[in-house]
Amino acid sequence: MNPLTNCKNIYFIGIGGIGMSALARYFHTQGVVVSGYDKTPTLLTDALIEEGIQIHFEDDLTKIDKAATVIVYTPAIPAEHGELNYFRDNKYLVVKRSDVLQWITENAFTIAIAGTHGKTTTTSMTAHILRHTGYGCNAFLGGIATNYGTNFWSHEKNVVVVEADEYDRSFLKLAPNIAVITAVDPDHLDIYGTAEEVVKAFGEFSDKIKPGGVLIQKWGTEFNTNTSNKKVLSYGYNHNEATYHTINLKVVDGSYHFDLVHPAGICKDIILNMGGLHNVENVSAAIAIALNLAIDEVKIKEAVASFAGVKRRFEYKVKTANKVLIDDYAHHPEELNALISGVRSLYPNEKMVLVFQPHLYSRTKDQCDGFVETLDKADEVILLPIYPARELPMEGVSSEMLLDKMKLSHKKIMSKEELFDWAASTEAKLIVMAGAGDIDTCILKVQEILTKK
């Protein structure tokens, strides 16, 4: 029996995470009593509290909900965490977020978007198109959709759009009807060990698609998959061999205008008001899903034109004639590369200052050469110290390691306070800030400084 069937109280350890908070919101809308713990208050936990969810920020057994029948935790929680061990020792049902998503989606028509990067934006685009066109869906997003100010919404239609996370092999618990794979580049090698194992896992995910389902993969991604029981389609920017591909792309007033070739013809005059050529590719995948659901082309185009983006995905924080500040979650070399290329496509003649906070010691070590090569594509780079997240320091792995290997002349390492001082005095017109750590707490301050200037 599904453990959620009679669930009246649920408790989250790490409730402030982007994926965990979406689940918390889901159960809250279902009338379940939701509460939880997180390490520090954030804008997201503030929002959850305002919505009526009880949250505390101390590892404190007196504040937990002992009536909860399901305990959900994030792998980022340390093994010695007191609350987590209390629930385990007392034989509560303690599960990961991926288990809960499995239970929610197993009897739904599920659209799952996976990939080492691009999945949050593509998931948000897909869910927005389905919502805006009236098709309807329940959405579990890995970011805050700007149009709606949330990472979750519900609908009476039994359709789920979900971000399928490869970390900890979580996505292998899903069995989607439609799946998208955006990228299979090496990442999370602390989990997988080798790049080959990452690719293998995506092949396994693709084979989880229900018989008669659809796989939509980015052109150039290669993995082993059974093609006899599903339709396999591809998408790509500037790849005419792909099933869905863009033509006649041009930039007009900071927006992308293009046509999308698909099996039944050409969807003309699409307008995407979001920066980054990689987002033209992402929206192509979202449109491919909508076309496979037989949604009207005119409605699809209206939805795409109205898409306002995702928080921290090529998000303009300042956009004036004299100053541009772009915020992005990019934390992998390929994501940084796509970000830089996207900025160059919109501002080809402007000097770009890139402020980057590396995320995880293991990723910085494993992807060192890729980071160095990509960072060198900016005109000036400011590195913040590595954000460790769940990891302990590794000997010899630091932002200085990246700086020493870079060929770029204009490069430096700064603390957050030094960054604020720099922002107050800089004459740079184009500043891009990127990373998956706590750099987002700096961006609001930099935005404030630049706006006052």
MIDOSE-538572 format. One line per 2 residues: number of its first residue (from 1); their letters; for each residue x, y, z of C-alpha. Coordinates in Angstrom, 1 decimal, padded with zeros to 4 digits, always signed. Layout:
BEGIN
NUM) A) X,Y,Z | ...;
end
This chain:
BEGIN
1) MN) +000.0,+000.0,+000.0 | +001.2,+003.5,-000.8;
3) PL) +002.4,+005.0,+002.6 | +000.9,+008.4,+001.7;
5) TN) -002.7,+007.1,+001.5 | -003.6,+007.8,+005.1;
7) CK) -000.8,+010.3,+005.9 | -002.1,+013.0,+008.2;
9) NI) +001.2,+014.5,+009.5 | +004.5,+014.7,+007.6;
11) YF) +007.8,+016.0,+008.8 | +010.7,+017.3,+006.7;
13) IG) +014.4,+017.4,+007.7 | +015.9,+020.0,+005.4;
15) IG) +012.6,+021.5,+004.5 | +014.2,+024.7,+003.0;
17) GI) +015.7,+022.8,+000.1 | +014.3,+023.7,-003.3;
19) GM) +013.0,+020.2,-004.0 | +012.0,+019.5,-000.4;
21) SA) +010.0,+022.7,-000.2 | +008.0,+021.8,-003.3;
23) LA) +007.0,+018.5,-001.6 | +006.1,+020.4,+001.6;
25) RY) +003.8,+022.7,-000.4 | +002.2,+019.7,-002.1;
27) FH) +001.2,+018.1,+001.2 | +000.1,+021.4,+002.6;
29) TQ) -002.3,+021.8,-000.3 | -003.6,+018.2,+000.4;
31) GV) -004.6,+019.2,+004.0 | -001.7,+017.2,+005.6;
33) VV) -000.1,+018.8,+008.7 | +003.4,+019.8,+007.5;
35) SG) +006.3,+020.8,+009.6 | +010.1,+020.6,+009.5;
37) YD) +013.6,+021.6,+010.3 | +016.3,+023.5,+008.4;
39) KT) +019.7,+024.8,+009.4 | +019.1,+028.5,+008.6;
41) PT) +016.3,+030.8,+007.7 | +016.0,+031.8,+004.0;
43) LL) +013.6,+033.6,+001.8 | +012.1,+030.2,+001.0;
45) TD) +011.6,+029.1,+004.6 | +010.1,+032.6,+005.3;
47) AL) +007.6,+031.9,+002.5 | +006.7,+028.5,+003.8;
49) IE) +006.1,+029.9,+007.3 | +003.8,+032.6,+005.8;
51) EG) +001.9,+029.8,+004.1 | +001.2,+028.1,+007.4;
53) IQ) +004.0,+025.5,+007.7 | +005.8,+025.3,+011.0;
55) IH) +009.6,+025.4,+010.7 | +012.4,+025.6,+013.4;
57) FE) +016.1,+026.0,+012.9 | +017.6,+024.1,+015.8;
59) DD) +018.3,+020.4,+016.0 | +015.8,+020.1,+018.9;
61) LT) +013.8,+017.0,+019.8 | +011.3,+019.1,+021.7;
63) KI) +010.2,+020.8,+018.5 | +009.6,+017.8,+016.3;
65) DK) +006.2,+016.4,+015.3 | +006.1,+013.0,+016.9;
67) AA) +002.7,+012.4,+015.4 | +004.2,+012.4,+011.9;
69) TV) +003.8,+009.1,+010.0 | +006.3,+009.9,+007.3;
71) IV) +009.7,+011.6,+007.8 | +011.4,+013.0,+004.7;
73) YT) +015.1,+013.9,+004.8 | +017.6,+015.3,+002.4;
75) PA) +021.0,+013.6,+001.8 | +022.7,+016.9,+002.8;
77) IP) +021.7,+016.3,+006.4 | +024.7,+014.9,+008.4;
79) AE) +024.5,+011.4,+009.6 | +024.9,+012.5,+013.3;
81) HG) +021.8,+014.8,+013.1 | +019.8,+014.3,+016.3;
83) EL) +016.3,+014.5,+014.9 | +017.1,+012.2,+012.0;
85) NY) +018.5,+009.6,+014.4 | +015.6,+009.9,+016.8;
87) FR) +013.1,+009.1,+014.0 | +015.3,+006.2,+012.8;
89) DN) +015.8,+004.8,+016.3 | +012.1,+004.9,+017.0;
91) KY) +011.2,+003.0,+013.8 | +009.4,+005.9,+012.0;
93) LV) +009.1,+005.6,+008.2 | +012.2,+007.6,+007.2;
95) VK) +012.5,+008.2,+003.5 | +014.3,+010.4,+000.9;
97) RS) +012.6,+013.0,-001.3 | +012.9,+010.6,-004.3;
99) DV) +010.8,+007.9,-002.5 | +008.0,+010.4,-002.0;
101) LQ) +008.1,+011.6,-005.6 | +007.9,+007.9,-006.6;
103) WI) +004.7,+007.4,-004.6 | +003.2,+010.7,-005.9;
105) TE) +003.9,+009.9,-009.5 | +003.3,+006.2,-009.8;
107) NA) -000.4,+006.5,-010.6 | -000.1,+009.8,-012.5;
109) FT) +000.7,+010.7,-016.1 | +004.3,+011.8,-015.5;
111) IA) +006.5,+014.1,-017.5 | +010.1,+013.9,-016.0;
113) IA) +012.9,+016.2,-017.1 | +016.5,+014.9,-016.3;
115) GT) +020.0,+016.1,-017.2 | +023.2,+017.2,-015.5;
117) HG) +022.2,+020.8,-016.4 | +019.2,+022.5,-018.0;
119) KT) +016.6,+020.5,-016.2 | +015.2,+023.2,-013.9;
121) TT) +014.6,+025.7,-016.7 | +013.2,+023.1,-019.0;
123) TS) +010.9,+021.7,-016.3 | +009.7,+025.2,-015.5;
125) MT) +009.1,+026.0,-019.1 | +007.2,+022.8,-019.6;
127) AH) +005.0,+023.3,-016.6 | +004.3,+026.9,-017.5;
129) IL) +003.2,+025.9,-021.0 | +000.9,+023.3,-019.7;
131) RH) -000.5,+025.7,-017.1 | -000.8,+028.8,-019.4;
133) TG) -002.5,+026.8,-022.3 | -005.1,+025.3,-019.9;
135) YG) -003.8,+021.8,-020.3 | -003.1,+021.7,-016.6;
137) CN) -000.5,+019.9,-014.4 | +000.9,+019.4,-011.0;
139) AF) +004.4,+020.9,-011.0 | +007.4,+020.1,-008.8;
141) LG) +010.2,+022.4,-009.8 | +013.8,+022.8,-008.8;
143) GI) +013.6,+026.6,-008.9 | +011.2,+029.4,-008.3;
145) AT) +009.1,+030.2,-011.5 | +009.1,+033.9,-011.9;
147) NY) +005.6,+034.0,-013.3 | +004.1,+032.4,-010.2;
149) GT) +006.7,+033.0,-007.4 | +006.7,+029.4,-006.4;
151) NF) +008.3,+026.0,-007.1 | +005.0,+024.1,-006.9;
153) WS) +001.4,+024.2,-008.0 | -001.4,+021.8,-008.1;
155) HE) -004.2,+020.9,-010.6 | -007.1,+018.5,-010.6;
157) KN) -005.7,+016.9,-013.7 | -003.7,+013.8,-012.8;
159) VV) -000.6,+015.0,-014.7 | +002.7,+015.6,-013.0;
161) VV) +005.7,+017.6,-014.3 | +008.7,+016.9,-012.2;
163) EA) +012.4,+017.6,-012.2 | +014.3,+014.2,-012.2;
165) DE) +017.4,+014.6,-010.1 | +020.4,+012.4,-010.9;
167) YD) +022.1,+013.1,-007.6 | +022.2,+009.9,-005.4;
169) RS) +020.6,+008.1,-008.4 | +017.2,+009.5,-007.3;
171) FL) +015.7,+009.7,-010.8 | +015.8,+005.9,-011.1;
173) KL) +012.8,+005.7,-008.8 | +010.6,+007.4,-011.4;
175) AP) +008.7,+005.7,-014.2 | +007.6,+008.6,-016.5;
177) NI) +005.3,+008.6,-019.6 | +007.4,+011.3,-021.2;
179) AV) +011.1,+011.9,-020.3 | +013.5,+014.5,-021.4;
181) IT) +017.3,+014.2,-021.0 | +019.0,+017.5,-021.5;
183) AV) +022.7,+016.5,-020.8 | +024.8,+013.6,-019.6;
185) DP) +028.0,+015.4,-018.8 | +030.2,+014.2,-015.9;
187) DH) +028.9,+015.5,-012.5 | +028.4,+014.1,-009.0;
189) LD) +031.5,+011.9,-009.4 | +031.5,+011.6,-005.6;
191) IY) +028.4,+009.4,-006.2 | +029.1,+007.8,-009.6;
193) GT) +032.9,+007.5,-009.6 | +033.4,+007.8,-013.4;
195) AE) +031.8,+009.7,-016.3 | +030.9,+006.3,-017.8;
197) EV) +028.7,+005.5,-014.8 | +026.9,+008.8,-015.1;
199) VK) +026.0,+008.0,-018.8 | +025.0,+004.5,-017.8;
201) AF) +022.6,+005.9,-015.2 | +020.9,+008.1,-017.7;
203) GE) +020.5,+005.0,-019.9 | +018.9,+003.2,-017.0;
205) FS) +016.6,+006.2,-016.4 | +015.5,+006.2,-020.0;
207) DK) +014.5,+002.6,-019.7 | +012.2,+003.4,-016.8;
209) IK) +009.9,+005.1,-019.3 | +006.6,+003.3,-019.4;
211) PG) +005.9,+001.1,-022.5 | +004.5,+003.3,-025.3;
213) GV) +006.1,+006.4,-023.8 | +008.3,+009.1,-025.3;
215) LI) +012.0,+009.9,-024.8 | +013.1,+013.4,-026.0;
217) QK) +016.8,+013.7,-025.8 | +019.1,+016.6,-026.6;
219) WG) +020.9,+016.1,-029.9 | +024.4,+014.7,-029.2;
221) TE) +023.6,+012.9,-025.9 | +024.6,+009.3,-026.2;
223) FN) +023.6,+006.4,-023.9 | +022.3,+002.9,-024.3;
225) TN) +018.5,+002.7,-024.2 | +015.9,+000.2,-025.4;
227) TS) +014.2,+001.7,-028.4 | +011.7,-001.0,-029.0;
229) NK) +009.1,+000.0,-026.4 | +009.1,+003.8,-026.8;
231) KV) +009.3,+006.6,-029.3 | +012.7,+008.3,-029.3;
233) LS) +012.9,+011.9,-030.5 | +015.7,+014.6,-030.3;
235) YG) +016.0,+018.3,-030.1 | +018.8,+020.8,-030.7;
237) YN) +019.7,+024.3,-031.5 | +021.4,+024.6,-034.8;
239) HN) +021.3,+020.8,-035.5 | +019.2,+020.2,-038.5;
241) EA) +019.4,+016.4,-037.9 | +017.4,+016.7,-034.7;
243) TY) +013.7,+015.9,-034.7 | +013.0,+019.4,-033.3;
245) HT) +015.4,+022.1,-034.3 | +015.5,+025.9,-034.6;
247) IN) +015.9,+027.9,-037.8 | +015.8,+031.6,-038.6;
249) LK) +017.1,+032.6,-035.1 | +017.6,+036.3,-034.5;
251) VV) +017.9,+038.6,-031.5 | +015.4,+041.5,-031.3;
253) DG) +015.5,+043.9,-028.3 | +017.1,+041.3,-026.1;
255) SY) +014.7,+038.5,-027.0 | +015.1,+035.5,-029.3;
257) HF) +012.9,+035.1,-032.3 | +013.0,+031.8,-034.2;
259) DL) +011.0,+029.0,-035.9 | +011.0,+025.4,-034.7;
261) VH) +011.0,+022.6,-037.2 | +009.0,+019.5,-036.0;
263) PA) +007.7,+016.3,-037.6 | +004.4,+017.8,-038.6;
265) GI) +005.8,+021.1,-040.0 | +007.2,+024.4,-038.7;
267) CK) +006.1,+026.3,-035.7 | +006.8,+029.9,-036.8;
269) DI) +007.5,+033.1,-035.0 | +008.3,+031.9,-031.6;
271) IL) +009.5,+034.6,-029.1 | +011.5,+033.8,-026.0;
273) NM) +012.0,+036.7,-023.6 | +014.8,+035.0,-021.7;
275) GG) +018.5,+035.3,-022.3 | +020.9,+032.5,-023.2;
277) LH) +021.1,+030.4,-026.4 | +020.9,+027.3,-024.2;
279) NV) +017.4,+028.5,-023.2 | +016.4,+028.4,-026.9;
281) EN) +017.4,+024.8,-026.8 | +015.6,+024.2,-023.4;
283) VS) +012.3,+025.7,-024.7 | +012.6,+023.6,-027.8;
285) AA) +012.3,+020.5,-025.6 | +009.4,+022.0,-023.7;
287) IA) +007.6,+022.8,-027.0 | +008.3,+019.2,-028.1;
289) IA) +006.5,+017.9,-025.1 | +003.5,+020.2,-025.7;
291) LN) +003.3,+019.2,-029.3 | +003.3,+015.5,-028.3;
293) LA) +000.4,+016.3,-026.0 | -001.4,+017.8,-029.0;
295) ID) -001.6,+021.3,-027.5 | -002.5,+024.0,-030.1;
297) EV) +000.5,+025.7,-031.6 | -000.9,+029.2,-031.2;
299) KI) -001.4,+028.6,-027.4 | +002.1,+027.2,-027.1;
301) KE) +003.6,+030.3,-028.7 | +001.5,+032.6,-026.4;
303) AV) +002.7,+030.6,-023.4 | +006.4,+030.8,-024.5;
305) AS) +006.2,+034.5,-025.1 | +004.7,+035.0,-021.6;
307) FA) +007.4,+032.9,-019.8 | +009.2,+035.2,-017.4;
309) GV) +012.0,+032.8,-016.5 | +013.2,+031.1,-013.3;
311) KR) +014.9,+032.7,-010.3 | +018.7,+032.5,-010.7;
313) RF) +018.5,+031.2,-014.3 | +019.8,+033.9,-016.5;
315) EY) +017.9,+036.4,-014.3 | +018.4,+040.1,-014.8;
317) KV) +018.8,+041.8,-011.5 | +019.8,+045.1,-013.0;
319) KT) +019.1,+046.1,-016.6 | +019.6,+049.7,-017.6;
321) AN) +021.4,+051.5,-020.4 | +024.5,+051.8,-018.2;
323) KV) +024.5,+048.7,-016.1 | +023.6,+045.0,-016.4;
325) LI) +023.7,+042.5,-013.6 | +022.8,+038.9,-014.5;
327) DD) +022.4,+036.1,-011.8 | +022.7,+032.5,-012.7;
329) YA) +022.8,+029.1,-010.9 | +025.6,+027.8,-013.2;
331) HH) +027.9,+025.5,-011.2 | +029.3,+023.1,-013.7;
333) PE) +031.8,+024.0,-016.6 | +029.2,+023.3,-019.3;
335) EL) +026.6,+025.4,-017.5 | +029.1,+028.3,-017.2;
337) NA) +030.1,+027.9,-020.8 | +026.4,+028.1,-021.9;
339) LI) +025.9,+031.1,-019.6 | +028.9,+033.0,-021.1;
341) SG) +027.9,+032.1,-024.7 | +024.4,+033.3,-023.9;
343) VR) +025.6,+036.6,-022.5 | +028.0,+037.1,-025.5;
345) SL) +025.1,+036.6,-027.9 | +023.2,+039.4,-026.3;
347) YP) +026.1,+041.7,-025.5 | +028.8,+040.9,-028.1;
349) NE) +030.7,+044.2,-027.7 | +030.6,+044.6,-023.9;
351) KM) +033.4,+043.7,-021.4 | +032.1,+040.9,-019.2;
353) VL) +033.1,+040.6,-015.5 | +032.2,+037.1,-014.2;
355) VF) +031.9,+036.6,-010.4 | +031.9,+032.9,-009.7;
357) QP) +031.6,+030.9,-006.5 | +032.8,+027.2,-006.9;
359) HL) +030.4,+024.7,-005.4 | +031.8,+021.6,-003.6;
361) YS) +035.4,+020.6,-003.2 | +034.8,+017.4,-005.1;
363) RT) +033.3,+019.1,-008.1 | +036.0,+021.7,-008.2;
365) KD) +038.7,+018.9,-008.1 | +037.0,+016.6,-010.6;
367) QC) +036.1,+019.4,-013.1 | +039.2,+021.7,-012.5;
369) DG) +040.4,+021.8,-016.1 | +036.9,+022.4,-017.4;
371) FV) +036.3,+025.2,-015.0 | +039.7,+026.8,-015.9;
373) ET) +039.0,+026.6,-019.7 | +035.6,+028.1,-019.3;
375) LD) +036.5,+030.9,-016.8 | +039.2,+032.0,-019.2;
377) KA) +036.4,+032.9,-021.7 | +035.3,+035.9,-019.6;
379) DE) +037.1,+039.2,-019.8 | +037.6,+039.5,-016.0;
381) VI) +037.0,+036.9,-013.3 | +036.4,+037.3,-009.6;
383) LL) +036.4,+034.1,-007.6 | +034.8,+033.7,-004.2;
385) PI) +036.0,+030.9,-001.8 | +034.5,+027.4,-002.5;
387) YP) +031.1,+026.8,-001.0 | +031.5,+023.4,+000.8;
389) AR) +027.8,+022.5,+001.2 | +027.8,+018.9,+002.6;
391) EL) +031.6,+018.4,+002.2 | +034.7,+018.8,+004.4;
393) PM) +037.7,+020.6,+002.9 | +040.1,+018.6,+000.6;
395) EG) +043.8,+019.3,+000.8 | +045.0,+021.4,-002.1;
397) VS) +041.5,+022.1,-003.5 | +040.6,+025.8,-003.3;
399) SE) +039.7,+028.8,-005.5 | +043.4,+029.6,-005.5;
401) ML) +043.9,+026.3,-007.4 | +041.6,+027.5,-010.2;
403) LD) +043.1,+031.0,-010.2 | +046.7,+029.7,-010.6;
405) KM) +045.8,+027.6,-013.6 | +043.8,+030.3,-015.4;
407) KL) +045.5,+032.1,-018.3 | +043.3,+035.2,-018.0;
409) SH) +045.2,+038.4,-017.0 | +042.4,+040.0,-015.1;
411) KK) +041.6,+037.6,-012.3 | +041.4,+037.8,-008.5;
413) IM) +039.9,+036.1,-005.4 | +037.7,+038.2,-003.1;
415) SK) +035.8,+037.7,+000.1 | +032.2,+038.7,+000.1;
417) EE) +033.0,+042.0,+001.9 | +035.7,+042.8,-000.7;
419) LF) +033.2,+042.0,-003.5 | +030.8,+044.6,-002.0;
421) DW) +033.6,+047.2,-001.9 | +034.5,+046.4,-005.5;
423) AA) +030.8,+046.7,-006.6 | +030.7,+050.2,-005.0;
425) ST) +033.6,+051.4,-007.1 | +033.6,+049.5,-010.3;
427) EA) +032.9,+051.1,-013.7 | +032.1,+047.7,-015.3;
429) KL) +028.8,+047.8,-017.2 | +028.2,+044.0,-017.6;
431) IV) +028.5,+041.8,-014.5 | +027.5,+038.2,-014.3;
433) MA) +027.3,+036.4,-011.0 | +027.2,+032.6,-011.0;
435) GA) +027.2,+029.6,-008.5 | +025.0,+027.2,-006.5;
437) GD) +026.2,+028.0,-003.0 | +025.3,+031.1,-001.0;
439) ID) +026.3,+033.6,-003.6 | +022.6,+034.4,-003.9;
441) TC) +022.9,+036.1,-000.6 | +025.5,+038.4,-002.1;
443) IL) +023.6,+039.2,-005.2 | +020.9,+041.3,-003.5;
445) KV) +023.5,+043.4,-001.8 | +025.4,+043.9,-005.1;
447) QE) +022.1,+044.7,-006.8 | +021.4,+047.3,-004.2;
449) IL) +024.9,+048.9,-004.5 | +024.7,+049.1,-008.3;
451) TK) +021.1,+050.4,-008.3 | +022.2,+053.2,-005.9;
453) K) +025.1,+054.1,-008.2;
end
